[in-house]
């Protein structure tokens, strides 16, 4: 019984030591994309925005013929300004074929005072079904600003 207790104690100390040592090891950076003129659509990667290139666009698949529209749910409106929204149909010859909404944003100058991580959350819902959460889809994009030098 004493042997099991000692092994358990040693294993616990080993795990504690390795967990503590892991805190000092820098983690690899998450994949990021630098803001560009191409609309951004991959929510698994953060958009990096600089003071030299403060504008970016986000592309969301959309089909307004179903009544669903994308709405901004939460966003850092004190650092980020919405500058436009466009809809582009995939195939204009086919009624109801769907397309894309492209949201255009611009970071305000004060967003570059420090390095920040922000999130932009969209929700796709029919306006007459706002109370039914199970009929909506949400999408979160992350934006990283780099501080001015």
RATATA-V644390 format. One record per residue. N is the residue number from 1. RES is the residue in one letter. PHI is phi in radians with two decimals (NA if undefined). Layout:
BEGIN
N;RES;PHI + N;RES;PHI
END
This chain:
BEGIN
1;X;NA + 2;X;-1.12 + 3;X;-1.13 + 4;X;-1.12 + 5;X;-1.09 + 6;X;-1.13 + 7;X;-1.10 + 8;X;-1.12 + 9;X;-1.11 + 10;X;-1.10 + 11;X;-1.12 + 12;X;-1.10 + 13;X;-1.12 + 14;X;-1.09 + 15;X;-1.12 + 16;X;-1.10 + 17;X;-1.11 + 18;X;-1.17 + 19;X;-1.15 + 20;X;-1.17 + 21;X;-1.16 + 22;X;-1.16 + 23;X;-1.13 + 24;X;-1.50 + 25;X;-1.59 + 26;X;-1.16 + 27;X;-1.42 + 28;X;-1.13 + 29;X;-1.15 + 30;X;-1.24 + 31;X;-1.06 + 32;X;-2.26 + 33;X;-2.18 + 34;X;-1.38 + 35;X;-0.99 + 36;X;-2.55 + 37;X;-1.34 + 38;X;-1.35 + 39;X;-1.09 + 40;X;-1.62 + 41;X;-2.31 + 42;X;-1.65 + 43;X;-1.29 + 44;X;-1.47 + 45;X;-2.19 + 46;X;-1.31 + 47;X;-1.66 + 48;X;-1.70 + 49;X;-2.06 + 50;X;-2.03 + 51;X;-1.10 + 52;X;-1.28 + 53;X;-2.41 + 54;X;-1.44 + 55;X;-1.82 + 56;X;-2.69 + 57;X;-2.28 + 58;X;-2.12 + 59;X;-1.83 + 60;X;-2.21 + 61;X;-1.13 + 62;X;-2.61 + 63;X;-2.54 + 64;X;-1.14 + 65;X;-1.18 + 66;X;-1.52 + 67;X;1.63 + 68;X;-1.39 + 69;X;-2.33 + 70;X;-1.51 + 71;X;-2.22 + 72;X;-1.28 + 73;X;-1.74 + 74;X;-2.40 + 75;X;-2.85 + 76;X;-1.40 + 77;X;-1.16 + 78;X;-1.47 + 79;X;-2.14 + 80;X;-2.32 + 81;X;-2.07 + 82;X;-1.44 + 83;X;-1.94 + 84;X;3.05 + 85;X;-2.59 + 86;X;-2.20 + 87;X;-2.08 + 88;X;-2.25 + 89;X;-1.34 + 90;X;-1.18 + 91;X;-2.42 + 92;X;-1.23 + 93;X;-1.37 + 94;X;-1.87 + 95;X;-1.16 + 96;X;1.35 + 97;X;-1.36 + 98;X;1.50 + 99;X;-3.14 + 100;X;-2.46 + 101;X;-1.73 + 102;X;-2.08 + 103;X;-1.67 + 104;X;-1.92 + 105;X;-2.22 + 106;X;-2.44 + 107;X;-1.34 + 108;X;-1.34 + 109;X;-0.94 + 110;X;-1.18 + 111;X;-1.22 + 112;X;-1.82 + 113;X;-1.24 + 114;X;-2.60 + 115;X;-1.30 + 116;X;-2.35 + 117;X;-2.08 + 118;X;-2.23 + 119;X;-2.17 + 120;X;-2.13 + 121;X;-1.96 + 122;X;-1.89 + 123;X;-2.32 + 124;X;-1.83 + 125;X;-2.71 + 126;X;-1.44 + 127;X;-0.99 + 128;X;-1.46 + 129;X;-2.04 + 130;X;-1.04 + 131;X;-1.43 + 132;X;-1.73 + 133;X;-1.12 + 134;X;-1.29 + 135;X;-1.72 + 136;X;-1.94 + 137;X;-2.21 + 138;X;-2.07 + 139;X;-2.50 + 140;X;-2.02 + 141;X;-2.01 + 142;X;-1.96 + 143;X;-2.19 + 144;X;-1.99 + 145;X;-1.84 + 146;X;-1.75 + 147;X;-1.16 + 148;X;-1.15 + 149;X;-1.61
END
